[in-house]
Amino acid sequence: MGRFKELRVWQDSMKLAEHIYGITRLGSFAKDFGLRNQIRRAAVSISSNIAEGDERATDKESIYYFNIAKGSTAEVITQLNIAYRIGYIDNNLFADLENKAEKIRASLKNLIAARKKN
């Protein structure tokens, strides 16, 4: 606990947030303030809740925040699907970002399982 910067899932979620900010600066995505702001908030929420969870005193508290991060990851996946379906991002970018988000979600599931064992 308390070493969230060393967690691979935190590092991966930071990279995902960077990608999300990058793609939402461009074209139609940049002008869609609602979707742009929502996906940005959800992406930032992932790493923020991982950090907060890792700083908590008990595994039970940590798991609570890791589950919030997992939910935020599902939000990002959903919003990426919307962005793809309405033409803001192409298939290759969508597939790449969705894959990264799915890996984060799987890592969070594993982290939660490991903390439940403690």
Beta strands, then each sheet from edge to edge (+ up, - down):
end
